[in-house]
Amino acid sequence: MGEVEGWTKRLEPAVLIWEPNDHDYEPPSYDPDKAKYTPEEELARMCTQVNQSDGFDIDFSSFRCVFNYHQANFDCSEFVEETNGDYLKSLSQKSLEDYNEKEGTKYEFVKVVKANFHASFAGAIFLITFEVIDPYDNLIKSFQARVCRHFQDDFTEFVFCRPKPNQGMEYIYIYLQESGQETKIGVGAKRSENQDISLNRIEFAYGSCSYGLINLLYELLNLLYELLCSSLF
């Protein structure tokens, strides 16, 4: 396992498998108005899209060539007896459940938006984009999950789940000092009833949508007011 340890976390390079003139070529679904590049140019474009998005955002309609990255068809049943759509939904829900438990948040699953996949060492890697509701502001936000299904041992590894990066949405995490220890909670998480609690710091990450700065400041002031009241009374 030495040379392959951690392979589920590595970004798989884009590989060209079939060109339009190849004997075994089966044309994928593409847009003739967009797919106007040579195989070499398509490979370069595929590499760029894979590297820039970690494999989550690929415009398959602009490729005539077939690569190792594929777009999942929700209506097919390639991996389990249920449809791909049902399978990807269950993977997304479990990924979000693990994320909420780890981060102390209460994001609610909405739907799977899209998913890409590729075969890798002893398994298949799924790159799923799905939507959640943030109970803090009741807005829809985009999340991403990387999941590996190991064929040989027949088990599923949930590699990571995260808010979709670089989309301009503030995701807020609040660090509280509670009984001498720092506790991290996500916005929307259940607050502790412990009275020995104070605000340490606030951390911002970035994800999918945007909301007004005034609303953000209003909610933060409400939180600070509650913390102040709890410390005084």
C-alpha positions in Angstrom: 0.0 0.0 0.0 3.0 2.3 0.3 3.0 3.8 -3.1 -0.8 4.1 -3.4 -1.6 5.2 0.1 -3.9 8.2 0.0 -4.9 7.7 -3.6 -8.6 8.5 -2.9 -7.6 12.1 -2.0 -5.4 12.8 -5.1 -6.7 14.6 -8.1 -6.7 12.3 -11.1 -5.1 13.8 -14.2 -7.3 14.0 -17.3 -6.5 11.3 -19.8 -7.7 11.1 -23.4 -9.1 7.7 -24.2 -10.8 7.9 -27.6 -10.6 10.4 -30.4 -13.3 10.8 -33.1 -11.2 8.8 -35.7 -10.5 5.9 -33.4 -12.0 2.5 -34.4 -13.8 1.9 -31.1 -14.9 5.5 -30.7 -18.5 6.0 -29.4 -19.4 9.7 -29.6 -20.5 11.2 -26.3 -23.3 13.8 -26.1 -21.9 17.2 -27.1 -22.9 20.5 -28.6 -21.6 20.8 -32.2 -21.5 24.6 -31.9 -19.1 24.3 -28.9 -17.0 21.2 -29.7 -14.8 22.6 -32.4 -11.3 21.8 -31.1 -8.6 19.3 -32.1 -8.1 16.3 -29.8 -4.9 18.0 -28.5 -6.8 21.2 -27.7 -9.6 19.3 -26.1 -7.1 17.5 -23.8 -5.6 20.8 -22.8 -9.1 22.3 -22.1 -10.1 19.2 -20.1 -6.9 19.4 -18.0 -7.6 23.0 -17.3 -11.2 22.4 -16.2 -10.3 19.4 -14.0 -7.4 21.3 -12.4 -9.4 24.5 -11.8 -12.4 22.8 -10.3 -10.9 19.6 -8.7 -12.9 17.7 -11.3 -16.3 19.0 -10.2 -17.1 21.5 -13.0 -16.5 20.2 -16.5 -18.4 21.4 -19.6 -18.8 18.0 -21.3 -20.9 19.5 -24.1 -17.7 21.0 -25.6 -15.8 17.7 -26.0 -16.1 15.2 -28.8 -13.2 13.1 -27.4 -13.8 10.6 -24.6 -11.8 11.1 -21.5 -11.4 9.3 -18.2 -13.8 11.8 -16.6 -17.5 11.2 -17.3 -20.7 12.9 -16.4 -23.2 10.7 -14.4 -26.6 10.0 -16.0 -29.1 10.1 -13.2 -31.5 7.8 -15.0 -29.0 4.9 -15.6 -28.0 2.2 -13.2 -24.3 1.8 -13.7 -23.1 1.3 -10.2 -26.0 -0.2 -8.1 -29.4 -1.7 -8.7 -31.1 1.6 -8.0 -30.7 4.5 -10.4 -27.5 6.7 -10.4 -29.7 9.6 -9.2 -30.9 7.7 -6.1 -27.4 6.4 -5.4 -25.8 9.9 -5.7 -28.5 11.3 -3.5 -27.7 8.8 -0.7 -24.0 9.5 -1.0 -24.7 13.3 -0.8 -26.9 12.9 2.2 -24.4 10.8 4.1 -21.6 13.3 3.2 -23.6 16.2 4.5 -24.6 14.3 7.6 -20.9 13.7 8.4 -20.1 17.3 7.6 -22.8 18.6 10.0 -21.7 16.3 12.7 -18.0 17.4 12.3 -18.6 21.1 12.0 -21.6 21.5 14.3 -23.9 22.8 11.5 -27.4 22.0 10.5 -27.4 22.3 6.7 -30.4 20.5 5.1 -30.1 18.5 1.9 -32.1 19.7 -1.1 -31.0 17.9 -4.2 -28.1 16.6 -6.3 -27.3 19.1 -9.1 -24.7 17.1 -11.0 -22.0 14.5 -10.6 -18.8 13.5 -12.4 -16.9 10.2 -11.9 -13.8 8.4 -13.0 -12.3 5.0 -12.4 -9.2 5.0 -10.3 -7.0 2.6 -8.4 -9.3 -0.2 -7.2 -12.4 2.0 -7.2 -14.6 4.7 -8.7 -14.4 8.3 -7.6 -17.6 10.4 -7.5 -17.4 14.2 -7.6 -20.9 15.4 -6.6 -22.3 18.9 -6.5 -25.5 19.2 -4.5 -27.6 22.0 -2.9 -28.4 22.6 0.8 -30.5 25.0 2.8 -28.7 27.0 5.4 -31.0 27.4 8.4 -29.1 30.6 9.3 -30.5 32.6 6.4 -32.8 30.1 4.7 -30.9 30.4 1.4 -29.9 27.6 -1.0 -26.1 27.0 -1.1 -23.9 24.6 -3.1 -21.8 21.9 -1.6 -19.4 19.4 -3.0 -18.6 15.8 -2.0 -15.8 13.5 -3.1 -16.7 9.9 -2.5 -14.9 6.7 -3.4 -16.5 3.3 -3.9 -13.9 0.6 -3.4 -14.7 -2.3 -5.7 -12.4 -5.0 -4.2 -13.5 -4.6 -0.6 -17.0 -3.3 -1.5 -17.2 -0.4 0.8 -17.7 3.4 0.4 -15.2 6.0 1.6 -16.5 9.5 2.1 -13.3 11.5 1.3 -14.5 15.0 1.9 -17.6 17.3 1.9 -17.3 21.1 1.7 -19.1 24.3 0.6 -18.4 24.9 -3.0 -15.4 27.3 -3.1 -14.9 30.6 -4.7 -18.5 31.5 -5.3 -18.8 34.7 -3.1 -20.9 33.3 -0.3 -19.9 33.9 3.3 -20.0 30.8 5.4 -19.6 31.7 9.1 -18.1 29.8 11.9 -18.1 31.1 15.4 -15.5 30.2 18.0 -16.8 30.3 21.6 -14.8 30.1 24.8 -16.7 27.5 26.9 -15.6 26.3 30.3 -12.0 27.1 29.4 -12.0 25.5 26.0 -12.5 26.9 22.5 -15.6 25.4 20.7 -16.2 25.8 17.0 -19.9 26.0 15.8 -21.3 26.7 12.4 -24.1 29.2 11.9 -27.4 27.5 12.4 -25.9 25.1 15.0 -27.6 24.5 18.3 -26.2 26.8 20.9 -24.9 25.5 24.2 -27.0 26.2 27.4 -23.8 26.5 29.4 -23.6 30.0 31.0 -19.8 30.0 31.2 -19.4 31.0 27.6 -18.0 33.9 25.6 -17.3 34.9 22.0 -13.7 34.3 20.9 -13.6 35.0 17.2 -15.5 34.7 13.9 -14.2 33.0 10.8 -15.5 33.4 7.3 -15.2 30.9 4.4 -16.6 31.2 0.9 -19.1 29.2 -1.0 -22.1 29.5 -3.4 -24.5 32.5 -3.1 -24.5 35.9 -1.6 -26.7 37.8 0.9 -26.8 41.4 2.2 -24.1 42.7 4.4 -26.8 44.4 6.5 -28.5 41.1 7.3 -25.1 39.6 8.2 -24.3 42.4 10.6 -27.8 42.3 12.1 -27.5 38.6 12.8 -24.0 39.0 14.3 -25.2 41.8 16.5 -28.0 39.6 17.7 -25.6 36.9 18.6 -23.3 39.3 20.4 -26.3 40.7 22.3 -27.3 37.2 23.4 -23.8 36.4 24.5 -23.5 39.6 26.4 -26.9 39.0 28.2 -25.9 35.5 29.1 -22.6 36.7 30.7 -24.4 39.5 32.7 -27.3 37.5 33.9 
